[in-house]
Amino acid sequence: MKFINEEKALVIKSWCDNPEESAVDQARNLARLPFAFKQICLMPDTHMGYGMPIGGVLATEDIIIPNAIGLDIGCGMCSIKTSLTEIDKEVLRKIMGEIRKRIPVGFSHQQQKQSISNMPTRSDKNDLPIIDREFEKALTQIGTLGGGNHFIEIQKGSDGNIWIMLHSGSRNIGLQVAQHYNKIAIDMNAEYFSSVPKNWDLAFLPTCEALGSMYWSEMNYCVEFALANRKLMMDRICQIIGTETNAAFFPMINIAHNYARRENHFGKNVIVHRKGATSAREGEMGIIPGSQGTSSYIVKGRGNVESFQSCSHGAGRKMGRKEAQRTLNLEEEKKQMEDRGILHAIRGRDDLDEAPGSYKDIDVVMKEQEDLVEVIVKLEPLACIKG
């Protein structure tokens, strides 16, 4: 952990030994927020985001910042251990083909509305105008993977078992909530002459006021929707694997990485924003993925108070999507995975934005956060579907 000190600002604590300067600049903005609490934390996978760096952790007092949570509210990981210890390559190919048939990826939605029983319950006590507006559309989004770095992966664990891992979020319903309330926050901050510069992209809402309370309720619904989305996909993946094998399945591990939550740290009740960072309370099970060509990890939190009990949400990008497509060697990236027998998702140059070479070294990332998490199982990729 290193310290980045600035005059008249909170200390920045970084578990990334060499954070990119653009991410540090964003962290400096966070450290100057008048309502930020105690310190700013940067996880080992940190890189520049929109307003707040990805891999950043911010605690505030009675304030919530939509851009400190992000557009894909509740995005996260889930993982299931199976009873299988081996899986035939042709059986694996068939399983991945069936998954592609049953789980829409990218911008694709379900052809028919899914059962309302899959959706989180809407409370009559909370005003959820955007959720209500988008609810019917969301019935075609639940059980879909999405695009970007979202993925479904079959892996072999250091425990000898075959695992399933999935990364996805709240789809368009989360995007609509994020954009709606960020615009409201921008307008409100301008109307009341906020001291937070507009170009920081950190417009905020007081949680004690009606609009802040509404965003809080809608954000939490999106976190629940993202989990419900992952659960439905996992159920269908397990059905497919169960049909092709005699596998039994262990309970699902779930962890989110774009959300805010009320917590107590350093004797103070605060709102912890985790954007591309996950909770790592003592004994809490977590998931830290690499890329489709590198290891992933099942971990247990150490409850390190210095990080607001947080850890990284993955390896983190070392180059932007366009840069990766422009500079990485397609054949080398494919060969790297094919030499290891991985059924990968890289078909052409457009897919290089999710190639292993576009991500940081996951082993370095794990080394930098040894004081945040304990590794329980190391997972190696066997087959991957990208959104």
Secondary structure as the mmCIF struct_conf table of DSSP 4:
data_model
#
loop_
_struct_conf.conf_type_id
_struct_conf.id
_struct_conf.beg_label_comp_id
_struct_conf.beg_label_asym_id
_struct_conf.beg_label_seq_id
_struct_conf.end_label_comp_id
_struct_conf.end_label_asym_id
_struct_conf.end_label_seq_id
STRN STRN1 LYS A 2 ILE A 4
TURN_TY1_P TURN_TY1_P1 GLU A 7 LYS A 8
BEND BEND1 ALA A 9 ALA A 9
STRN STRN2 VAL A 11 SER A 14
BEND BEND2 TRP A 15 TRP A 15
BEND BEND3 ASP A 17 ASN A 18
HELX_RH_AL_P HELX_RH_AL_P1 GLU A 21 ALA A 31
TURN_TY1_P TURN_TY1_P2 ARG A 32 ARG A 32
TURN_TY1_P TURN_TY1_P3 PRO A 34 PHE A 35
STRN STRN3 ALA A 36 HIS A 47
BEND BEND4 TYR A 50 MET A 52
STRN STRN4 ILE A 54 THR A 60
BEND BEND5 GLU A 61 ASP A 62
STRN STRN5 ILE A 63 ILE A 64
HELX_RH_3T_P HELX_RH_3T_P1 PRO A 66 ALA A 68
TURN_TY1_P TURN_TY1_P4 ILE A 69 ILE A 69
BEND BEND6 LEU A 71 ASP A 72
TURN_TY1_P TURN_TY1_P5 ILE A 73 GLY A 74
STRN STRN6 GLY A 76 LYS A 81
STRN STRN7 THR A 82 THR A 82
BEND BEND7 SER A 83 SER A 83
BEND BEND8 THR A 85 THR A 85
HELX_RH_AL_P HELX_RH_AL_P2 LYS A 89 ARG A 102
BEND BEND9 ILE A 103 ILE A 103
TURN_TY1_P TURN_TY1_P6 GLY A 106 PHE A 107
BEND BEND10 GLN A 111 GLN A 112
HELX_LH_PP_P HELX_LH_PP_P1 LYS A 113 SER A 115
HELX_RH_3T_P HELX_RH_3T_P2 ILE A 116 ASN A 118
BEND BEND11 MET A 119 MET A 119
HELX_LH_PP_P HELX_LH_PP_P2 PRO A 120 SER A 123
TURN_TY1_P TURN_TY1_P7 ASP A 124 LYS A 125
BEND BEND12 ASN A 126 ASN A 126
HELX_RH_AL_P HELX_RH_AL_P3 PRO A 129 ALA A 138
TURN_TY1_P TURN_TY1_P8 LEU A 139 GLY A 143
BEND BEND13 GLY A 147 GLY A 147
TURN_TY1_P TURN_TY1_P9 GLY A 148 ASN A 149
STRN STRN8 PHE A 151 GLY A 157
TURN_TY1_P TURN_TY1_P10 SER A 158 ASP A 159
BEND BEND14 GLY A 160 GLY A 160
STRN STRN9 ILE A 162 SER A 168
HELX_RH_AL_P HELX_RH_AL_P4 ARG A 171 GLU A 191
TURN_TY1_P TURN_TY1_P11 TYR A 192 PHE A 193
BEND BEND15 SER A 195 VAL A 196
HELX_RH_3T_P HELX_RH_3T_P3 LYS A 198 TRP A 200
STRN STRN10 LEU A 205 PRO A 206
TURN_TY1_P TURN_TY1_P12 THR A 207 CYS A 208
BEND BEND16 GLU A 209 GLU A 209
HELX_RH_AL_P HELX_RH_AL_P5 ALA A 210 GLU A 244
BEND BEND17 THR A 245 THR A 245
STRN STRN11 PHE A 249 PHE A 249
HELX_LH_PP_P HELX_LH_PP_P3 PHE A 250 MET A 252
STRN STRN12 ILE A 253 ALA A 256
STRN STRN13 ASN A 258 HIS A 265
TURN_TY1_P TURN_TY1_P13 PHE A 266 GLY A 267
STRN STRN14 LYS A 268 LYS A 275
BEND BEND18 GLY A 276 GLY A 276
STRN STRN15 ALA A 277 SER A 279
TURN_TY1_P TURN_TY1_P14 GLU A 282 GLY A 283
STRN STRN16 MET A 285 ILE A 288
TURN_TY1_P TURN_TY1_P15 GLN A 292 GLY A 293
BEND BEND19 THR A 294 THR A 294
STRN STRN17 SER A 296 GLY A 301
HELX_RH_3T_P HELX_RH_3T_P4 VAL A 305 SER A 307
TURN_TY1_P TURN_TY1_P16 PHE A 308 PHE A 308
BEND BEND20 GLN A 309 GLN A 309
STRN STRN18 SER A 310 SER A 312
BEND BEND21 HIS A 313 ALA A 315
STRN STRN19 ARG A 317 ARG A 317
BEND BEND22 LYS A 318 MET A 319
HELX_RH_AL_P HELX_RH_AL_P6 ARG A 321 THR A 327
BEND BEND23 LEU A 328 LEU A 328
HELX_RH_AL_P HELX_RH_AL_P7 LEU A 330 GLU A 338
TURN_TY1_P TURN_TY1_P17 ASP A 339 GLY A 341
STRN STRN20 LEU A 343 LEU A 343
BEND BEND24 GLY A 348 GLY A 348
HELX_RH_3T_P HELX_RH_3T_P5 ARG A 349 GLU A 354
BEND BEND25 ALA A 355 ALA A 355
HELX_RH_3T_P HELX_RH_3T_P6 PRO A 356 SER A 358
STRN STRN21 TYR A 359 TYR A 359
HELX_RH_AL_P HELX_RH_AL_P8 ILE A 362 GLU A 368
TURN_TY1_P TURN_TY1_P18 GLN A 369 LEU A 372
STRN STRN22 VAL A 373 LYS A 386
#
